[in-house]
Amino acid sequence: MTAMLRFKITETVRWLIYLSLSIILFILSLIFLLWGVSYMERGLIATSLLSALTGFTLLSASLYTLRLSAYVYALSKGEGIEKKS
């Protein structure tokens, strides 16, 4: 296996790993946000706020990882990242 082919495989696998990690984080954030609503309904205010904070933090991490996945995908296709001037 040549070095160039190995590099191409790792780039393809890398953006897929970031994409799957982002989907997992998004699902976890939805679970925590739903738990926060459930705790609020039962009157557990502090637990609800903590669950909501965790959910929003995981949502932010999911969006960041999704953006990172898009960057790695663009680099693996050879298009690069264009910056706005």
ABEGO torsion letter per residue (X at the ends): XBAAAAAAAAAAAAAAAAAAAAAAAAAAAAAAAAAAAAAAAAGBAAAAAAAAAAAAAAAAAAAAAAAAAAAAAAAAAGAEBBBBX
